[in-house]
């Protein structure tokens, strides 16, 4: 057998162990919010240590975690030094959105049915804790000379922007790779993604008894005008198109509306939270200025209304760095061979932690275990799942690619 075949055979022989590892990760909840994620990190580190992958546990100071809107975070780093050469980081995140309603399978059961594993984070992205760890173990099983290093980075705040995850590791010089791969789906190598601007808009009016509404100022009417203006803008966004394959146009979503005190009270305050996805060609500063102006103009239509606008998150788009070619070429080559079909390199409308590495000058791409689309995986929906054959094959692709890059 050649080295690629040896890697595949090792992964096949240890696949039951790999699936059990993923089940154990799924079974420890990491709902974010609230973001009490250190218990999962401790469990993952114990399991990695037991495999011989000695794990550093880096607890983020409480005041930083609290300021990010979370409860506890411990980021994990596994260093595998093989000699002189470049360092390749593999990054997956363990935090997830809460499960919500409508599940047939237990959200934290890790149940297997018809060749699929079910549970929150089965596809995004605890699966790639498994993919990356077992790919590294397969690589080391060859017993051959390698040149360079691998770092496994398992972080816990992707849902909240990555500032106390990858950004914190980089700022504290706990990692400085030359190249990096982050959790993704198996049927494409992602080289670009959207940016994201999240804002909180608080509309202030004046409470009053509903029997004498003229003595108050209805904050909800002011909020309604803001909603109408921004939804109209959302229609116009469809006229703006991206030149990046896989990305279409900008769009805006209101994910939360809260306000008022009772049915018989004119609401004195309403809070909206919006999410504006930005294509790579857009300027975040211009996008934010435009939204703030639209809000101000709409609010001015209701006398007495005042508005506070607060930026919650600004995630820049991922744009390919020239140095990512070795990653793209290796992953495309082996993914196409393992999956038996051409695997494209393209963009995605999501936003991820990879942008943080690229902003630091570290070329990165997105690749990991998963289906063709987010929709197929039920990510962020009920009955999130992963086809176990996609897990097996993605692990083979990562292991083979690491061999090319370090062999």
Secondary structure, 3 states (H helix, E strand, C coil): CCHHHHHHHHHHHCHHHHHHHHHHHHCCCCECCCCECHHHHHHHHHHHHHCCCCEEEEECCHHHHHHCCCCECEEEEEEEECCCCCEEEEEEECCECCCCCCCCCCCCCCCEECCEEECCCCCCCCHHHHHHHHHHHHHHHCCCCCCCEEEEEEECCHHHCCCCCHHHHHHCCCCCCCEEEECCCCCEEEEEECEEEEEEEEEECECEEHHHHHHCECHHHHHHHHHHHHHHHHHHHCCCCCCCCCCCCCEEEEEEEEECCCCCEECCEEEEEEEEEECCCCCHHHHHHHHHHHHHHHHCCCCCCEEEEEEEEEECCECCCHHHHHHHHHHHHHHHHHHCCCCEEEEECCCCCHHHHHHCCCEEEECCCCCCCHHHHCCCCCCCEEEHHHHHHHHHHHHHHHHHHHC
